Each structure stands twice: as structure tokens, then as C-alpha cells.
Amino acid sequence: MAQNGLAYTENPYDAERYQQVLAVAAEMAAAGDETEAASVLELFRAETGYATPKVDVRGVVFSDGRLLLVHGTDDDRWTMPGGWADVGEAPSQAVEKEIREESGYPARAVRLLGVQNRDLRERGPWPFHAYKLFFLCELLADEPGPRTGVETDAIGFFAEDELPELSRKVGDHGVGWLFERERDPSRPPLFD
């Protein structure tokens, strides 16, 4: 609400009130931790214009029934390669880039498997609303090249019954639904 108000108000008194609302929202998101509140407020202030969801893309790659996962350096857990899409970048290009950077594999997006509505406002460090787009992708090489991203430090292919500890980045539905679509490609995309 504060971000939208700051985007549209021309009244300096209203702008001041919206800045106060922004500060209160940061305090609430930080659950009273003053140091964390300052960090959250900085994130909030970096977002300008009308508030809209962010777009997170995830590459779903199977090889011999095993799912490609990357190990994240930020949370020490495993997830599908992916990240925030950049402005002006097609979602398919964004996911292909993320797979290449995080796993080293060149890949091609084949089809959309699902869209999840993710309310990240209760989960630091991203107090925003986001849509997660899951793309089935195929590898364009048998071996990975060098990883260029710093977000991951290992890659692996895992069967459904041998999954490592998964990151919250995999989404609220886990990865079981992805294996279901691998076994039955006629299943429709999952959404909401």
C-alpha cells in the first residue's frame, strides 16, 4: 500500500505518511528486530512504482528419471536452477540463462509445467509477492560447462526416492508434482 501510494501521490504530506507506513511495514516484517527492520526497509525503499509480483523462473530438467538440482550457497540446500527474471527478458530466456549459470548445462525451455503463487512476505529475506514459473527444459549437451553464477556450488541428478534436503525455493508443492509430470507428460500445468 505504501509503495503504491508513493508511486501516485503528488501531495508531500501524503508522501510523508506513506514513508511512515513503509517504516511500520518493515518493522512488522522484521518482527521487532531493529537491525532486521532497517534491512527490510532498505529492500522496501528499493522497490518503486506500482507494486506488482516478482517473477521467479525454475528449470526442471530430467535425465533418466532423475531431476537436476543445484546446491545453493545461500541456504546450503538443493533446488532446481533458477532465479528472478530480469526486466525485458522472456521467461524462457531467463530460465535457460539460469540453468547455464547455475549448472553449466546449456538447455532449452520446452514447455510450462506450472505457475505457483508465492507470498514471500512472511519469509525473509524477500518480503515480496512472487510468481514462480516452472519450465520443463531439455539439455543441449551431455556434460556441463563451467558454472558462471555464484549462487551454487554443486550440481546433481536425483531420483524421487533419493532427494537431498530441499530449499524453500522449490516452492510450496515440493517436487513430487514434477516427477508426476515426468511420468505422465499429458498432465496439465499446475497453477495457483
N, C-alpha and C positions, 0 to 999 in steps of 0.2 A: 504494500500500500504506500509506504514511504517513497519507494523508488518511482512508482507511477506518479505520485504527487509531485515529486521533484522534477519529473520529466515534463509536466504540463503546467505547473503554476508559474505565473509571472509576478505574483504578489510576494514581496520579500518577507512579509510576516508569515505567510503560509509556508514559504521555503524554510524558514527558521523552525517552524513547528514540525515539518516533515523531517528535518535533520534530527530533531529531538526524538521523533518516533523511530527513526532509524537507529539511534543510540539505544533506545529502550529495547528494540527488537534484538540488537546484538547482545545486550545484557541477558535477555531471556534465552537466546540461543546458547549462550555460554554458561547458563545455569548458575549465575552469580560469580563466576570466576573472573576477576577483573582483568587479569592478563589475557585470558582467552577472549573476553569481551572486546578488548582493543583489537585483537587479531581478527575477530569476526566482523567488527565494524569496518576495518580496513577492506575486507572482502566485499562487504555490502557497498561501500563507497566506490569501489572499482566498477560496479555494475551501474550503468546509466541508461537512460531511455526507458521505454515501457518494459516492464518485467515480463519475460517470456521464458519458457523452459529451455534449458541447455540440451544439446543432443550428444549422447554418448553412443559410439558405434563399437560393436564387438564382432570379431571374425570367428566364425565357427568352422573349423577345418577338421575333417575326419580322414584318417588313413587306416585302412584295415580295421574299421570299427572302433578305433581309438581316437580320442579327442585331443587336439593340440592345445596345450596350456602353457602359459608363461609364468615364471615366478617373479612376483613384484618385489622391488626393493623397498617400497614404502610400507607395506604391511606384512611382509615375509610370508605371503600366501600365494596361491595359484589362481589364475583366471584365464579367460580367453583373451588373446591380443585385442587391444582396443584403447579408446580414449575419447576425448572431446573432439568433435568435428570442428574444423575451422570455418569461419565465415567465407562464403564464396566457393566452398569445396563441396562437390557432390558427395552424398553419403557413401556411395560405392568406392569413390576415390579415397575417401577418408579411411575406410576400413582396410583397403588394400595397402595404404601407406602405413597404418598402424601395425599390420601383420608383418610387413617388411622390416620396419624399425625395431619391433619388439622380439621377433623370432628369427629374422634373417631370411625367411622364405618369401619369394615373390608369389603373389596369389592373385586370383581374380574372383570378384564377387559374382555369385551365380544367382542367388535369389534371397529374398527377405524371408526369414523364418519367424520373426515376431517383433513386436514393439511392446515394451513394458513402460508403464507409467511409474516413475520413481520419485517419491517425495524424499529428497535428501536433506530437508531442513532439520530433521531430528538427528542427522548423522554427520558429525564433523569429518573432515574439515570443509565440506562443501555444503553450506546451508542454502541450497537452491533446489528448485524443482527441475527434473530432467526426464527426457525420454531416452530409453535405451533401445537401439536398433540392432537386432541380431541378424547377421548375414551369413548364409552358407557360402563358403568360399572353397575354391579348389587351388591346390598348389601348382605352380608353374615350373617347379624344379624338384628334383629328388633330394637334394641336400640344401641346407640353409647357407646363405652367405653370411657376412658379418652383420651383427646387430648394430644399429646406429643409435638407438634410443638408450637412455639411462634409467628408464623405469623398470627394466627387467634384467635379471642376471642368470637365468637358466630357462631352458625350454624342454618340453617332453610331450609324448603322446601317452594318454592314459585310457584304459578300459573303464567301463562304468563301475565295475566292482573293485577297482584299484585306485580310486581317486585320492589325491593328496588333500591336505587341508585347503579349502577353497576360500577365496576372498569374498567380501560382500559385493565386489564388483561384478560377480557372476549374475547378480540380480536376485529378486525375491523368489523366483521359481526354481532356483538351483540349476542343475544341468541335466536332470533326468528327462525333461521335455525335449532337449536337444537330441539325446540318444533315441528317444521315441521317433523323432522325425528322420533320423538317420535310418532306422529300421523300416519306417513307413513314410516315404517321401510324399505320399499323397495327402498327408495330414495338412490341414490349413494352417496359415500363420497364426501364432498366438498374439493376442493384443489385449491391452489394458490389464 
